Amino acid sequence: MGKALVNKTIAITRSESNNTEFIRLVKQQGGIPISLPTIKLIPIDSIQFLKRFSQLCSNHYNYYIFMSPNSVDLFFKLVKVNNLSRLLEEQLGKCDVIAIGPSTRKKLESNNVLVKWQPEEYSAFGVVKLLKKLQPKAGTRILIPRSSASNSFLKDELDSMSIILDEFYIYYPQAEASNKIWIEFSHQIRMNKIQAIIFTSPSAVRYFFSILREVNPDLIQYIKKIVLISIGPNTTMELKSKDIVPFESEVHTIRGTVQLVNRIFSKE
């Protein structure tokens, strides 16, 4: 990467605590990173998790699929709280584990989980392509621990392949409260001091605009004048639903989005 981001302020819809890589990459190029806390993840009740997971474990799964680092963190935390580690170990020993991308894979491996597969394209579309390549037989059963806000794309696609998908909703997202970070961000938007915003998920798009309307609804007109980056196709669709056509990263990772921002500003 070059120095196209020198003195440019790049915001991302993630809290600072989950944003080490982004901050490092932007600063490395002389840019100014802003972490916008957009989503608060609320795990389901521990007793509810215990009951549901125990029910699911009566099934034989051919695959477990993990769709984000957050889902790994919350899933394994709830497993440990409920003393279900041995049961999970038995489950994972009988199936193949798929990680949507390298960050999710790293989280799984840190929990001593062997990841068998990872799609070439780090998105739900990539997961579907991988499964079609693996050619699972009709009746193959898959478990995905995930957010209750997830869309129906995977379910619809796997239904069409005669695959049984159990979606285990282990958390639900809420919009973060507006705070001094958002107030300062709104001032910078109005003064044209933000050069790009990276959106990391469809939920992040929804909550970003919800928070922005709360802070100052007039700022939405300024947003469309900024370079807007989507991490992947589902996030792009959510932005398009708001009449915004973003640049979409071909590599659906934080590094991929920063590389795209770099290429865009390198052309100036």
Order of alpha helices (4+ residues) and beta strands (2+ residues): beta-alpha-beta-beta-alpha-beta-alpha-alpha-beta-alpha-alpha-beta-alpha-beta-alpha-beta-alpha-alpha-beta-alpha-beta-alpha
